[in-house]
């Protein structure tokens, strides 16, 4: 399973479409196996769903996301969890794996 988390200064950022970088984290047998940080392509509608799909992303943990982006990720069979706190990727994924991830409302900025 591969997770994508939008980052600013090493922690989740609420500004999904305008983030500085993404953490891509691979998980096997409920253990983090690999983490890489990538700079996304320039923000344009529809670019991030294709890019993250092509990278093999299965789950996105985000603070917020617009309705169109949610729709595009669903079309690409990528599960999106919104309303997560500004924690490190490792903290978020470990909480997801042990079913303790706290989420609130979709904190979309547009």
GITAMO-V815905 format. One record per residue. N is the residue number from 1. SS is DSSP state (~ for helix, > for strand, _ for the rest). PHI is phi in radians with two decimals (none if undefined). PSI is psi in degrees with one decimal (NA if undefined). Layout:
n:N ss:SS phi:PHI psi:PSI
n:N ss:SS phi:PHI psi:PSI
This chain:
n:1 ss:_ phi:none psi:139.3
n:2 ss:> phi:-2.15 psi:129.5
n:3 ss:> phi:-1.82 psi:146.5
n:4 ss:> phi:-2.16 psi:133.1
n:5 ss:> phi:-2.34 psi:123.0
n:6 ss:> phi:-1.27 psi:133.0
n:7 ss:> phi:-2.11 psi:152.7
n:8 ss:> phi:-2.49 psi:123.3
n:9 ss:_ phi:0.95 psi:39.1
n:10 ss:_ phi:1.44 psi:-0.9
n:11 ss:> phi:-2.23 psi:161.3
n:12 ss:> phi:-0.96 psi:137.8
n:13 ss:_ phi:-2.02 psi:145.4
n:14 ss:_ phi:-1.26 psi:-18.6
n:15 ss:_ phi:-1.55 psi:73.2
n:16 ss:~ phi:-0.92 psi:-56.9
n:17 ss:~ phi:-1.25 psi:-11.3
n:18 ss:~ phi:-2.15 psi:23.5
n:19 ss:_ phi:-1.26 psi:157.5
n:20 ss:_ phi:-1.33 psi:-34.2
n:21 ss:> phi:-2.79 psi:165.0
n:22 ss:> phi:-2.10 psi:138.1
n:23 ss:> phi:-1.57 psi:127.1
n:24 ss:> phi:-1.95 psi:118.3
n:25 ss:> phi:-2.16 psi:124.8
n:26 ss:> phi:-1.66 psi:135.8
n:27 ss:> phi:-2.17 psi:132.1
n:28 ss:> phi:-2.31 psi:134.7
n:29 ss:_ phi:0.89 psi:44.0
n:30 ss:_ phi:1.04 psi:25.9
n:31 ss:> phi:-2.23 psi:139.2
n:32 ss:> phi:-1.25 psi:123.0
n:33 ss:> phi:-1.83 psi:-32.3
n:34 ss:> phi:-2.72 psi:143.7
n:35 ss:> phi:-2.41 psi:132.0
n:36 ss:> phi:-2.33 psi:152.7
n:37 ss:> phi:-2.02 psi:124.2
n:38 ss:> phi:-2.16 psi:146.6
n:39 ss:_ phi:-1.49 psi:126.3
n:40 ss:_ phi:-1.29 psi:161.8
n:41 ss:_ phi:-1.16 psi:164.0
n:42 ss:_ phi:-0.93 psi:142.0
n:43 ss:_ phi:-1.23 psi:117.5
n:44 ss:_ phi:-2.54 psi:149.0
n:45 ss:_ phi:-0.95 psi:130.1
n:46 ss:_ phi:1.52 psi:-11.0
n:47 ss:~ phi:-1.29 psi:-47.8
n:48 ss:~ phi:-1.12 psi:-41.8
n:49 ss:~ phi:-1.01 psi:-43.1
n:50 ss:~ phi:-1.18 psi:-45.1
n:51 ss:~ phi:-1.05 psi:-49.1
n:52 ss:~ phi:-1.18 psi:-35.1
n:53 ss:~ phi:-1.11 psi:-45.9
n:54 ss:~ phi:-1.10 psi:-25.5
n:55 ss:_ phi:-1.46 psi:-3.3
n:56 ss:_ phi:1.55 psi:19.6
n:57 ss:_ phi:-1.17 psi:134.9
n:58 ss:_ phi:-1.87 psi:-34.2
n:59 ss:> phi:-2.40 psi:135.8
n:60 ss:> phi:-2.00 psi:131.6
n:61 ss:> phi:-1.93 psi:121.9
n:62 ss:_ phi:-2.42 psi:164.8
n:63 ss:_ phi:-1.41 psi:-46.9
n:64 ss:_ phi:-2.78 psi:162.0
n:65 ss:_ phi:-2.80 psi:142.9
n:66 ss:_ phi:-1.22 psi:158.2
n:67 ss:~ phi:-1.05 psi:-40.1
n:68 ss:~ phi:-1.12 psi:-42.4
n:69 ss:~ phi:-1.12 psi:-42.0
n:70 ss:~ phi:-1.00 psi:-42.1
n:71 ss:~ phi:-1.10 psi:-45.7
n:72 ss:~ phi:-1.14 psi:-38.9
n:73 ss:~ phi:-1.17 psi:-39.1
n:74 ss:~ phi:-1.06 psi:-41.2
n:75 ss:~ phi:-1.11 psi:-26.7
n:76 ss:_ phi:-1.65 psi:13.0
n:77 ss:_ phi:0.99 psi:40.0
n:78 ss:_ phi:-1.97 psi:123.3
n:79 ss:> phi:-1.33 psi:134.7
n:80 ss:> phi:-2.08 psi:129.2
n:81 ss:> phi:-2.00 psi:120.5
n:82 ss:_ phi:-1.95 psi:164.9
n:83 ss:_ phi:1.51 psi:15.2
n:84 ss:> phi:-1.36 psi:156.7
n:85 ss:_ phi:-1.42 psi:163.0
n:86 ss:_ phi:-1.38 psi:76.0
n:87 ss:_ phi:-2.00 psi:175.2
n:88 ss:_ phi:-1.27 psi:158.3
n:89 ss:~ phi:-0.98 psi:-41.2
n:90 ss:~ phi:-1.09 psi:-43.4
n:91 ss:~ phi:-1.08 psi:-46.1
n:92 ss:~ phi:-1.10 psi:-45.2
n:93 ss:~ phi:-1.20 psi:-41.5
n:94 ss:~ phi:-1.09 psi:-38.6
n:95 ss:~ phi:-1.14 psi:-41.3
n:96 ss:~ phi:-1.04 psi:-45.6
n:97 ss:~ phi:-1.17 psi:-31.6
n:98 ss:_ phi:-1.77 psi:17.9
n:99 ss:_ phi:1.04 psi:31.8
n:100 ss:_ phi:-2.02 psi:11.5
n:101 ss:_ phi:-1.15 psi:121.0
n:102 ss:_ phi:-1.59 psi:128.3
n:103 ss:> phi:-2.28 psi:148.3
n:104 ss:_ phi:-1.99 psi:-146.7
n:105 ss:_ phi:-1.34 psi:168.0
n:106 ss:_ phi:-1.23 psi:110.2
n:107 ss:_ phi:-1.62 psi:57.7
n:108 ss:_ phi:-1.26 psi:139.6
n:109 ss:_ phi:-1.72 psi:11.1
n:110 ss:_ phi:-2.60 psi:NA
